[in-house]
Amino acid sequence: MTTAANTNQYLIRVTAEQFKNVKVIDFMPNRYMTTMTGANGAGKTSVLDVVFYALLGRKTLSPTLIRQGQKKGFIRIETNTHIITRHLDDKGGDLQIEQKASGTLIKAPTDWLDGIAGDLGFDPLKFMRYTPEEQFQALKSLVPMDADVDDLETRNETAGETITKRRGEAKRLEAARDHITIDKTLPATEADIADLLQQSRAAAEHNDAIERERNRRRQIDDEHERKLAQATEKKKQIENLQSELKQLDAYNRETEKTMVEWKPLDEPKDRAALDAKVSEATRTNSAIATNNANKAQREQFEREVDAIKVEVTRLEEEVRARKITIASALENAKFPVPGLSFETITEGSSGRERKNPKKIITYNGVPLSEASSAEQIRVSTAIGMANKPELRFLLIRDGSLLDDTGLAILEQMAHEQNFQILMEKVDTTGKLGIYMEDGTIKTVNAEPEAAAEPAPRRTTRKKDEKKKDEKQGELIK
């Protein structure tokens, strides 16, 4: 990377053609204060943009910067040490930086510009119109700090949102947990219903066997009674039924023998009692299962709540650590102007306002927005100057907003700090500064201030450029 020489850079000459609202301009800025005047749309802003875009750290520029209706354009600024030229076309053009002392070209022009340009867009008057919060953000980007405050604050904001969310989740879990009822009188283990059902089925089978046997014996008994009746009847007919009687007697003897051998029947088991036990066990087991599920869910809620509390504690500790880092970074910030500092204020009493304090800039302990207009102009201009250690010039837009006191302060600071100020101001008298009409310089009015020494001209400069030097030379006296 080619670095810029450690030499203050001053504007010696500004030239452009067909750039934005500019048709053609070529002038030499005054040593301290140069004012571009004219009506709105005359091209004043475009003149300041010539300097801005010439120093912009890009190799090419957008073709939209070419004046409407034209195909090509160029801008050039000459400092006391270098000549920076950009040609514009439909492809973006090119960038060339020439070292005046040696006539050589800078090999890495964009790197060279990045090394000297600083914040080209910082405008003291625009900075004054910012809200206190916007001023804080603008200055913070220019102040070297020991830590990335934006990143730390973003991470704290994210952590705060997570903490709020997780605390809400913990409260919902705790509420759900507290709505779960646990019956401490129930055992934790369910009864073995399958065993009870097996016992019930065995009892049923046992009872069925008894009933079948009872029915069988009843049938046998009934048959015996019937046979006895038949025997009685046959005995009455003994003469005719002797043979049949013998058979019946034989049958009866066998039957009676069998009956004598019968064992007593078992007592029926109480199946209803077992069924009642099954029903009761089923109800009890259902209650136990529900109770155990409630207990498990409650324990799960408690574990989740504990985990959230651990996470919230960790996030809060991280937020506190980052806040300490932020406070240290702000405290150790290297401000470009003595008396400046960052402060955090809390307005109002609502929870939202307390949780979202505002960060502002103070000057000698007083909010910058409450300082006098003169102090604000001085501080804002000093910030812009301190941000450009090598480029010793400022671009100020909307100079019409300044009164005579403000203008005097700017001119005084330009002299004190050895700076050039290029400012635009709406003025249609044609008697102030460099007066523009329709993108060209109409009148050049001398301004009562010390002039910068013009840089030596190279002998190879074209004749028409020499004529332009002579025409604009009255600005450098």
C-alpha positions as MATLAB code, in Angstrom:
seq = 'MTTAANTNQYLIRVTAEQFKNVKVIDFMPNRYMTTMTGANGAGKTSVLDVVFYALLGRKTLSPTLIRQGQKKGFIRIETNTHIITRHLDDKGGDLQIEQKASGTLIKAPTDWLDGIAGDLGFDPLKFMRYTPEEQFQALKSLVPMDADVDDLETRNETAGETITKRRGEAKRLEAARDHITIDKTLPATEADIADLLQQSRAAAEHNDAIERERNRRRQIDDEHERKLAQATEKKKQIENLQSELKQLDAYNRETEKTMVEWKPLDEPKDRAALDAKVSEATRTNSAIATNNANKAQREQFEREVDAIKVEVTRLEEEVRARKITIASALENAKFPVPGLSFETITEGSSGRERKNPKKIITYNGVPLSEASSAEQIRVSTAIGMANKPELRFLLIRDGSLLDDTGLAILEQMAHEQNFQILMEKVDTTGKLGIYMEDGTIKTVNAEPEAAAEPAPRRTTRKKDEKKKDEKQGELIK';
ca = [
       0.000    0.000    0.000;
       1.281    3.448   -0.927;
       0.930    5.803    2.019;
       0.512    9.537    1.868;
       3.430   11.724    2.751;
       3.198   13.262    6.201;
       2.466   16.688    4.692;
      -0.522   18.977    5.211;
      -2.722   19.117    2.128;
      -4.254   22.430    1.000;
      -6.509   23.136   -1.944;
      -4.669   25.062   -4.651;
      -7.000   24.625   -7.596;
     -10.405   23.068   -8.373;
     -11.390   22.167  -11.930;
     -14.375   20.261  -13.354;
     -16.441   19.817  -16.492;
     -19.856   18.201  -16.956;
     -20.059   16.995  -13.357;
     -23.518   16.954  -11.737;
     -24.814   20.564  -12.119;
     -21.409   21.896  -13.182;
     -20.808   22.762  -16.803;
     -17.263   24.041  -16.371;
     -15.412   25.543  -13.405;
     -11.780   26.394  -12.756;
     -10.783   28.432   -9.711;
      -8.157   28.750   -7.001;
      -9.601   28.728   -3.474;
      -8.546   31.392   -0.992;
      -6.098   30.473    1.707;
      -8.673   30.384    4.491;
     -12.292   31.053    3.451;
     -13.849   30.546    0.028;
     -17.596   31.080   -0.426;
     -19.545   29.670   -3.379;
     -22.704   31.742   -3.913;
     -25.636   31.798   -6.281;
     -29.270   30.798   -6.479;
     -30.530   27.315   -5.669;
     -29.576   24.935   -8.476;
     -26.769   27.152   -9.746;
     -24.150   24.452   -9.045;
     -22.762   25.519   -5.649;
     -23.294   22.100   -4.051;
     -21.774   20.401   -7.087;
     -18.578   22.426   -6.605;
     -18.212   21.066   -3.063;
     -19.002   17.618   -4.448;
     -16.101   17.974   -6.889;
     -13.720   18.014   -3.907;
     -15.668   15.311   -2.068;
     -15.780   12.840   -4.980;
     -12.221   13.579   -6.054;
     -11.038   12.324   -2.641;
     -13.521    9.458   -2.358;
     -11.600    6.214   -1.940;
     -13.020    4.482   -5.011;
     -11.322    3.658   -8.260;
     -14.373    4.574  -10.378;
     -17.504    6.695   -9.866;
     -21.095    6.210  -10.945;
     -21.895    7.441  -14.495;
     -24.947    9.202  -12.957;
     -22.539   11.892  -11.696;
     -22.030   13.106  -15.287;
     -24.119   16.193  -16.062;
     -27.444   15.268  -17.594;
     -27.297   15.071  -21.391;
     -23.507   14.601  -21.463;
     -21.467   11.429  -22.010;
     -18.183   12.350  -20.357;
     -16.861   14.605  -17.661;
     -13.922   15.076  -15.362;
     -13.013   16.520  -11.983;
      -9.601   17.576  -10.719;
      -8.286   19.073   -7.531;
      -4.767   20.266   -7.027;
      -3.252   20.381   -3.566;
       0.139   21.754   -2.598;
       1.639   18.257   -3.082;
      -0.580   16.284   -5.485;
      -2.950   16.516   -8.449;
      -5.978   14.215   -8.257;
      -7.859   13.663  -11.499;
     -10.943   11.577  -12.257;
     -12.294   11.077  -15.765;
     -15.959   10.084  -15.904;
     -17.670    8.023  -18.573;
     -20.419    5.426  -18.873;
     -18.084    2.804  -17.321;
     -17.144    4.833  -14.276;
     -13.991    6.423  -15.660;
     -10.632    6.255  -13.938;
      -8.580    7.764  -11.129;
      -5.099    9.240  -11.384;
      -2.983   10.861   -8.666;
       0.219   12.660   -9.602;
       2.918   13.618   -7.124;
       3.800   17.194   -8.063;
       7.366   17.242   -6.783;
       8.458   14.240   -8.857;
       5.778   14.086  -11.538;
       5.264   10.382  -10.809;
       1.873    8.678  -10.501;
       0.726    6.994   -7.307;
       0.520    3.247   -7.994;
      -2.304    2.528   -5.549;
      -4.387    5.731   -5.671;
      -7.419    4.423   -3.774;
      -5.193    3.239   -0.901;
      -3.497    6.630   -0.891;
      -6.863    8.402   -0.630;
      -7.998    6.069    2.143;
      -4.853    6.993    4.033;
      -5.522   10.747    4.065;
      -9.212   11.388    3.502;
     -10.729   10.754    6.959;
     -14.476   11.452    7.175;
     -15.024   13.608    4.095;
     -18.749   13.839    4.771;
     -18.458   15.519    8.187;
     -20.167   18.915    7.950;
     -20.030   21.064   11.144;
     -23.317   22.830   10.395;
     -25.112   19.570    9.668;
     -23.633   18.148   12.871;
     -25.114   21.098   14.804;
     -28.608   20.301   13.462;
     -28.455   16.690   14.639;
     -30.423   15.578   17.681;
     -28.263   14.933   20.787;
     -28.503   11.188   20.109;
     -27.477   11.638   16.450;
     -24.553   13.843   17.530;
     -23.451   11.092   19.922;
     -23.514    8.467   17.144;
     -21.665   10.746   14.701;
     -18.917   11.652   17.163;
     -18.585    8.096   18.445;
     -17.619    6.971   14.939;
     -14.779    9.535   14.963;
     -13.444    8.891   18.468;
     -10.903    6.055   18.930;
     -12.043    3.708   21.707;
     -10.639    0.672   23.474;
     -13.683   -1.450   22.573;
     -16.390   -1.743   19.924;
     -19.152    0.054   21.845;
     -21.769   -0.491   19.109;
     -21.183   -4.231   19.136;
     -21.264   -4.397   22.935;
     -24.476   -2.374   23.105;
     -26.089   -4.510   20.401;
     -25.135   -7.666   22.266;
     -26.509   -6.193   25.515;
     -29.763   -5.297   23.776;
     -30.055   -8.837   22.396;
     -29.227  -10.315   25.804;
     -31.827   -8.042   27.447;
     -34.504   -9.236   25.033;
     -33.497  -12.848   25.726;
     -33.591  -12.253   29.489;
     -37.094  -10.752   29.271;
     -38.298  -13.602   27.073;
     -36.787  -16.332   29.224;
     -38.135  -14.768   32.421;
     -41.611  -14.798   30.863;
     -41.154  -18.458   29.965;
     -40.079  -19.236   33.539;
     -43.173  -17.501   34.941;
     -45.437  -19.448   32.586;
     -43.760  -22.717   33.586;
     -44.055  -21.875   37.291;
     -47.759  -21.039   36.856;
     -48.334  -24.319   34.993;
     -46.407  -26.199   37.700;
     -48.442  -24.615   40.506;
     -51.720  -25.677   38.849;
     -50.731  -29.370   39.004;
     -52.297  -31.229   42.016;
     -50.395  -34.119   43.657;
     -52.219  -36.680   45.946;
     -49.599  -37.591   48.529;
     -51.830  -40.392   49.964;
     -51.496  -42.514   46.839;
     -48.626  -44.999   46.506;
     -46.122  -44.474   43.727;
     -46.478  -48.072   42.427;
     -49.598  -49.271   40.613;
     -51.310  -52.564   41.555;
     -50.752  -55.639   39.365;
     -54.150  -55.774   37.649;
     -53.006  -58.571   35.343;
     -52.445  -60.833   38.353;
     -55.844  -59.976   39.747;
     -57.467  -60.637   36.377;
     -55.669  -63.990   36.198;
     -56.988  -64.889   39.645;
     -60.491  -63.807   38.578;
     -60.333  -65.932   35.408;
     -59.083  -68.946   37.446;
     -61.922  -68.471   39.941;
     -64.408  -68.344   37.078;
     -63.047  -71.547   35.588;
     -63.117  -73.217   39.042;
     -66.709  -72.166   39.622;
     -67.729  -73.298   36.112;
     -66.262  -76.742   36.795;
     -68.207  -76.975   40.062;
     -71.397  -75.924   38.305;
     -70.860  -78.461   35.551;
     -70.281  -81.197   38.123;
     -73.346  -80.082   40.087;
     -75.428  -80.262   36.928;
     -73.997  -83.678   36.091;
     -74.780  -85.014   39.561;
     -78.216  -83.465   39.435;
     -78.835  -85.273   36.202;
     -77.589  -88.530   37.685;
     -79.725  -88.031   40.781;
     -82.749  -87.251   38.666;
     -82.112  -90.353   36.611;
     -81.758  -92.400   39.797;
     -85.074  -91.154   41.056;
     -86.669  -91.977   37.784;
     -85.177  -95.502   37.830;
     -86.391  -96.057   41.385;
     -89.849  -95.098   40.295;
     -89.621  -97.471   37.436;
     -88.377 -100.246   39.769;
     -91.319  -99.723   42.079;
     -93.614  -99.852   39.141;
     -91.953 -102.934   37.784;
     -91.977 -104.715   41.144;
     -95.708 -104.468   41.048;
     -95.470 -106.348   37.851;
     -92.820 -108.669   39.196;
     -94.172 -111.726   37.629;
     -93.923 -110.188   34.196;
     -90.874 -108.092   34.732;
     -88.482 -110.346   36.703;
     -85.815 -110.301   34.104;
     -86.050 -106.536   33.798;
     -86.002 -106.197   37.606;
     -82.762 -108.062   37.876;
     -81.198 -105.749   35.338;
     -82.518 -102.743   37.128;
     -81.282 -104.069   40.440;
     -77.872 -104.605   38.953;
     -77.854 -101.083   37.536;
     -78.979  -99.581   40.766;
     -76.342 -101.390   42.738;
     -73.670 -100.106   40.426;
     -75.050  -96.607   40.536;
     -75.294  -96.620   44.287;
     -71.762  -97.906   44.514;
     -70.613  -95.030   42.364;
     -72.552  -92.530   44.399;
     -71.081  -93.837   47.608;
     -67.619  -93.080   46.217;
     -68.456  -89.470   45.470;
     -66.268  -86.866   47.294;
     -67.780  -83.723   48.724;
     -67.859  -80.752   46.285;
     -65.565  -77.707   46.922;
     -67.127  -74.566   48.245;
     -67.710  -71.946   45.438;
     -65.243  -69.038   45.517;
     -66.443  -65.420   45.840;
     -65.759  -64.069   42.343;
     -67.725  -60.894   42.976;
     -65.204  -59.895   45.632;
     -62.322  -60.426   43.200;
     -64.090  -58.428   40.494;
     -64.620  -55.633   43.003;
     -60.892  -55.728   43.819;
     -60.065  -55.517   40.070;
     -62.326  -52.496   39.673;
     -60.880  -50.830   42.743;
     -57.292  -51.573   41.616;
     -58.054  -50.199   38.152;
     -59.350  -46.937   39.620;
     -56.409  -46.735   42.020;
     -53.879  -47.431   39.251;
     -55.432  -44.751   37.061;
     -55.093  -42.240   39.907;
     -51.497  -43.367   40.550;
     -50.588  -43.050   36.858;
     -52.100  -39.555   36.705;
     -50.365  -38.599   39.947;
     -46.990  -39.914   38.748;
     -47.401  -38.111   35.400;
     -48.217  -34.888   37.261;
     -45.218  -35.408   39.510;
     -42.928  -35.988   36.493;
     -44.331  -32.929   34.682;
     -43.927  -30.764   37.775;
     -40.336  -31.954   38.206;
     -39.682  -31.219   34.506;
     -41.086  -27.704   34.926;
     -38.862  -27.183   37.960;
     -35.784  -28.353   36.033;
     -36.628  -26.014   33.132;
     -37.231  -23.091   35.510;
     -33.890  -23.768   37.226;
     -32.123  -23.913   33.832;
     -33.722  -20.607   32.770;
     -32.681  -18.954   36.041;
     -29.093  -20.135   35.491;
     -29.183  -18.816   31.911;
     -30.661  -15.456   33.003;
     -27.989  -15.120   35.705;
     -25.251  -15.818   33.130;
     -26.736  -13.308   30.646;
     -27.061  -10.653   33.363;
     -23.428  -11.166   34.346;
     -22.363  -10.843   30.687;
     -24.449   -7.656   30.317;
     -22.859   -6.181   33.449;
     -19.371   -7.047   32.152;
     -20.099   -5.437   28.775;
     -21.522   -2.344   30.478;
     -18.289   -2.032   32.456;
     -16.304   -2.374   29.211;
     -18.513    0.251   27.510;
     -18.135    2.642   30.449;
     -14.367    2.171   30.399;
     -14.209    2.703   26.631;
     -16.267    5.881   26.846;
     -14.210    7.105   29.797;
     -10.913    6.468   27.980;
     -12.129    7.801   24.608;
      -9.665   10.131   22.904;
     -11.754   13.191   22.041;
     -10.658   15.563   19.266;
     -11.637   18.648   21.296;
     -10.725   19.275   24.967;
     -13.799   19.463   27.204;
     -15.858   16.974   25.166;
     -17.159   13.793   26.778;
     -19.903   11.201   26.471;
     -22.601   10.989   29.136;
     -25.668    8.840   29.700;
     -28.858   10.548   30.861;
     -32.226    9.158   31.914;
     -35.282   11.306   31.344;
     -38.688   10.682   32.918;
     -39.665    8.054   35.451;
     -41.311    5.316   33.376;
     -39.732    1.882   33.195;
     -39.149    2.219   29.450;
     -37.278    5.517   29.895;
     -35.180    4.127   32.747;
     -34.289    1.030   30.715;
     -33.428    3.085   27.598;
     -31.160    5.929   28.758;
     -29.936    8.418   26.158;
     -26.280    8.945   25.309;
     -25.288   12.532   24.532;
     -22.216   14.720   24.048;
     -21.306   17.230   26.729;
     -18.946   20.160   26.465;
     -17.345   21.252   29.729;
     -20.042   19.309   31.597;
     -22.992   20.889   29.721;
     -24.994   19.059   26.991;
     -23.635   20.302   23.665;
     -27.195   20.989   22.473;
     -27.572   23.482   25.358;
     -24.330   25.309   24.652;
     -24.413   28.720   22.977;
     -24.544   28.899   19.190;
     -20.996   30.258   19.142;
     -19.719   27.350   21.278;
     -21.578   24.841   19.106;
     -20.045   26.285   15.951;
     -16.575   26.241   17.489;
     -16.898   22.678   18.812;
     -18.488   21.276   15.638;
     -15.877   22.913   13.431;
     -13.065   21.771   15.726;
     -14.364   18.188   15.504;
     -14.309   18.380   11.708;
     -10.803   19.833   11.697;
      -9.442   17.283   14.171;
     -10.801   14.490   11.979;
      -8.621   15.592    9.062;
      -5.044   15.768   10.373;
      -3.541   15.963    6.863;
      -6.366   17.393    4.745;
      -6.424   20.966    5.987;
      -9.766   21.966    4.508;
     -13.463   21.603    5.377;
     -16.524   21.472    3.108;
     -19.468   23.342    4.629;
     -22.907   23.230    3.063;
     -25.889   25.435    3.960;
     -23.673   28.361    4.917;
     -26.826   30.489    4.588;
     -27.806   29.294    8.058;
     -24.892   31.183    9.620;
     -25.219   34.744   10.815;
     -22.334   37.226   10.787;
     -21.099   36.012   14.172;
     -21.022   32.403   12.985;
     -19.167   33.358    9.821;
     -16.644   35.329   11.857;
     -16.062   32.340   14.134;
     -15.444   30.064   11.146;
     -12.990   32.486    9.600;
     -11.206   32.976   12.925;
     -10.876   29.193   13.416;
      -9.609   28.761    9.862;
      -6.794   31.207   10.656;
      -6.095   29.746   14.107;
      -6.012   26.126   12.902;
      -4.356   26.860    9.543;
      -7.374   25.450    7.655;
      -9.195   26.198    4.427;
     -12.996   26.333    4.401;
     -14.959   25.893    1.182;
     -18.561   26.886    1.877;
     -21.723   27.226   -0.184;
     -24.236   29.943    0.532;
     -27.405   31.113   -1.191;
     -26.791   34.685   -2.335;
     -28.051   36.126   -5.622;
     -26.434   39.572   -5.433;
     -23.427   38.409   -7.405;
     -21.230   40.451   -5.071;
     -20.146   37.784   -2.604;
     -17.491   35.123   -3.091;
     -17.411   33.062   -6.256;
     -20.807   33.671   -7.843;
     -22.261   30.880  -10.021;
     -25.000   30.732  -12.603;
     -26.155   27.679  -14.536;
     -23.151   25.504  -13.573;
     -20.442   28.048  -14.409;
     -18.528   30.772  -12.553;
     -20.114   34.114  -13.377;
     -18.230   36.483  -11.087;
     -15.214   36.221   -8.803;
     -15.338   38.609   -5.860;
     -12.216   39.014   -3.767;
     -12.652   38.174   -0.100;
     -10.656   40.083    2.563;
      -8.395   37.365    3.899;
      -4.801   36.194    3.654;
      -4.124   34.126    0.562;
      -2.296   30.837    0.137;
       0.873   30.747   -1.857;
       0.131   29.178   -5.235;
       1.975   25.970   -6.005;
       4.721   26.187   -8.638;
       3.325   25.513  -12.091;
       4.891   22.806  -14.203;
       6.463   24.010  -17.445;
       4.549   21.334  -19.395;
       1.124   22.766  -18.526;
      -0.975   23.577  -21.535;
      -1.398   27.202  -22.633;
      -5.131   27.221  -21.986;
      -4.492   26.084  -18.386;
      -2.029   28.949  -17.930;
      -4.697   31.367  -19.131;
      -7.137   29.963  -16.612;
      -4.504   30.404  -13.890;
      -4.144   34.040  -14.852;
      -7.904   34.541  -14.954;
      -8.353   33.046  -11.494;
      -5.104   34.434  -10.120;
      -6.878   37.400   -8.592;
      -8.181   35.043   -5.927;
      -4.637   34.455   -4.641;
      -3.137   37.759   -3.633;
];
